[in-house]
Amino acid sequence: MFDLPKLGIILNPIAGRGRATYIEKPLVEYLLQRKINFRLEKTKGPRHATELSTRMCKELDIIVAVGGDGTVNEVAEGMLESTASLAILPIGSGNDFNKIVGIPKKLNLAIETIISGKKKSIDLGKVIIKNYSGTTQIKHFINTLGIGIDAQIAKETQRIKYLRGLPLYIIAAIKALSIYSPNEYTIIDNDTTRKEKAYFICAGNGVYEGGGFKMLPDANPSDSILNICLIRKMSIWNAFHLVPKIITGIHGNHKMISMWNSKTLNITSEKPFILHGDGEIFEEKAINVEIDLIPKAITLIVHSNHSFAL
């Protein structure tokens, strides 16, 4: 028998199109029933989860992000250099990072996995963003960072209130494709410089994004390597035909796609571009980004039988 860990619960009440609101009562009831020591706080707006996790991780054993990828992103950012572990209770619209972590969606199974699951050290993505006005900011991502139409799709998902999961992202992609034009980028990595006219560039720590697209099938969050996917300009017709390949992760040999690995990535464009991290818009008028990973930055709770835990 082991001592039960002390949990810090950070609940985003608007996650999953409001589904998170209905989980609070059964969650509290189950924790009390199991006699688990916990503290629960609800987020009140952007970046509040980071503030809460920064405070909680100094006092508690496991910080549980109750929400989607955006909530996980904010909670993880507050846990840098912490000895506490991060756990996910997936109730967001996409839950892409949890697809490789394996925490069950069913409440009681999720809690039991969190208190008894395996710990894994993972990397955290870091991006330095410079926008057209010269302002610089630093952001972090735990799953993926997307530039171009990838980020435009993330923006469109925030406007669609009646769908979740893969259907939400497919509809958002159709809307984004109808308004977005490819951009020309200068890309520097592994001491190589290239110019590309691309619909988007995705750099990642995780395999999935967009509610289930297997964008970076070979990504491993604990190998300190960025996996990168670039999709060049193509007709909308060809783009639609590419979607099933991306969902299943077999798009790497397409002639309009390049996939590679790198420790760092520097991307510049004369025309401002939009980018997201973990589905949250980081900047809409960036002109330069520097992307790398902070190795073994976070301790994560994973399902002991899940593939990522092997």
N, C-alpha and C positions, 0 to 999 in steps of 0.2 A: 504494500500500500504506500502511495506517495502523498506528500503534502500537496494540497490543491494550490495552484498559483493564484496570486492576487491579480484581478483583471481590471484594466481601465477600458471602459466601453465608450467609444466616441461614435455617436449615432447622427447621421445626416438625415434629418426628417423629410427632405425633399427627394432623396435618392429613389431610384426606381419609379419615377413618376408619382412619388408620394407613398409608395408601398411601405417605406421605412416607418411611417407614422403608425402603422398597424402592428409592427413587430415589437414595439417597446414593451407592451404589457405582457405578452407571453414570454418574452426574453427575460424580463425581471422575475416573473413567476418561476421559470425554470432554474434560474441562478439561485434563487432563494430556496427552492426545493432541494437543490444539490448542495446547499450550504457553501456556495462559492463566494468568497470575499470579492466584492466588486464596487467600482464607482462608475456611475453612468453620467455622461454629459452629452447634451445635444448641441450641434453646431448652429450658429446664428447667422452665418454668412460666409463669404469667401475668406479663406486663410484661417478661419477660426479653428479648424481641426488641427492645424499646425501648432497654433498656440496651446491648445489643450494637450496635444501629445508631448510637446516639449516639457510641460509641467508634470504630466502623469508618469512619463517614463523615468523620472527621478525617484519615484516612490513605489511603483507597481511593477509586477513581473512581466505581464503581457498586455500590450495595447491592442485592442480589437477595433478595427475600422469597420463600422456597420454602414455599408453603402456600396457605391460602385468604384470604378477605377479612379475617378477624380478624388473621392474621399480617401482611398488608399494612398494616392499621391501625396495629399496634404499631411496625412498622419505620418507617413514615412519620412517626409522632410523634417518633421519635428523630432525624429528619433536618431538623427545622425550622431555618432559617437556615444550612443546609449548602450547600456548592457541589457535593457529590456528587449523582449521579442515582439515582433509585429505579427498580428493575425488578421485574417479577413473573414468577415461574415457577409457573404456576397448577396446583396439585394439591389444592385444597380441595374441600369438598362443593358449594359454589355457584359460586365464582369470578365473582361478579357484576361486579365492577369491571373485570376483565380482558375482559369481553365488549365493552367499548368501547375497550380498549387494544389488543387483538388479538395478544398474545403466543401463539404456537402451543403446543399441549399436548405435541407431540412433542419430546423432550428436545433433540436436536441442532438442530432448527429454532428452538427457544426460545433456546438459547444464541447461535446465529448472529444472531438478531434483536436480542438484548440487546446484543451487542458492536458491532452496526452499525446499530441502529435510530435513529429520529428522536427528538430531545429536545423535550419539550413542557412548558412551565410551567403548573402547575395549582394550583387553590385547595385549601385544607384547611379542612374544617368545624370549628367550635369551639362547644362548648356548656358553659355554666355551669349546674350542676345544684344545686338546693336541695332537700333531702329534708324529711320531716315533722318530724324532730328538730332541724332548723335547720342541719345540716351542709351545707357547700358544697364542691363539687369541680368541676374543669375537665377536660373530656375533648375528644378530637378525633375526627373521622371523615373518611375520604377518599371514601366512596361515599354512604351514606344514614344518616339518623338516623330511627328510628321510635318512635312513642309509641302505647301502647294495645295492641290485639290484634296489631299488627305485631310488637311486642316479645315478646308472649306466644308467638307462633309461633316466634320465634327461640329462646325458652327451650325450647319443645317439641322443636325439632330436636336439641337437645343430649341429649335423653333417648332419641332413636331411633338405634339403632346399626347398623341393617341396610340403610339406604338412602342414596343421594346424589342431588344435583341436584334437578331440579324435582319428581320423585316424593316425595322427602323432605319438601319444603316443603308440598306439597299435603296429605299425611297429617298433618303438624304443624298445618296450618291447620284441618283438620277437627276435630282434638282441641281446638285453641284456641277455635274457634267454639262448641264444646259447653259451655265453662266460663266464657267471658269475657262480661262485661256492659259496654255502652257507658258512657263517662264524660262528664261535662260540663266543658268547658274554656272559659276566657276567653283569647282569642287577640288579641294586639296586633301589628300590622305595618303599615308604610306609613302610620303615624298613624291607623290604623283599629282600632277595638276591636269584637270580635264574640264572642258566646257560641254555642257549638256542642256538641250532644250527638253524640259521634262514636265509631265503632269504633276508628279510628286516624287519626293524622296522620303523614305521611312528609315530611321535608324533606331535599332531596338535592343532591348534587354530581354524582351519576352517574345513569344511565338505569335500570339493572336492580337488582332485589333479589329475595331469596327463591328463588335458584336459577334465575332466568330470567323473573320477572314484570317486564314493561316498565312499571314503576310511574310513572316520570317521563320520558316519551318525548322531551321537549324539553330535558332537562338537558344542560348543557355544563360540564365541570369546569374550564374556563379562562375563563368569562365573569363570575366574581365575583358571580353571582346564585344565590340559593337557589330551587330549584323545589319546590313544595309540592303535596301531594295529601291531601285530607281526605275520608274516607268516613264518612257519617252512619249513624245507627242504621237498620237494616233487618232484615227477617226473614232467618233462616238460609237459607231457600229462595232468596230474592233474592240473598243473598250468594254462594251456590254458582253461580247463573246468571251472576254478574258475573265470576267467575274467568277464563273464556276471553277476555273483553274486556281484562282487565288483562294477561294473558299476551301479547297482541298489541298492547297500548298504545292501544286505541281506546275507553277507558273515560271519557274526559274529558267527554263530553256527557251522561253519565248524570245523572238528576235528583238522585240522592243523593250526588253527588260534586262537590267544588269543587277546581279546580286553578288556582294562581296563582304569581306570582314575588314575591320580596321580597329586600331586602338583609339584613334581620334579622327575627327572630321571637321573641316572648315568649309563653309558654304557662303558664297557671296553672290549678290545680284544687284544690277543697277536699278532694276524695277523692284519696289518693295514687295515682300511676300508674307503670307500668313503661315503661322506654325502653331501646332498644338503639342501638348505633352499629356499623355494618358487621357486624351479626350477633352482636355480643358484648353481653351485658347490662351496661348502665352503672349502672342503679339500678332498684330494684323499688318504692320508695316515695317517688318525687319529688312535689313539690307545685308547683315552678316551674322552668322552663328558659328560658335566654336563648341563642338560636342565631344565629350569624353565620358568615362565611367570612373566612379569612385569604388575601387575594389573592396569587396566584403564589407560594405558600409552598413548593412542591416542584417539582423538575425530574424528569419522568417519562420513561422510555423507552417509546415506542409503536412499533407496526409501521408501517413507512414507507408501506404500501399500505392501511392501515386507515382507515376513515371519520373517526375522531377525529383522525387526523394531518393531514387535509386543511386 
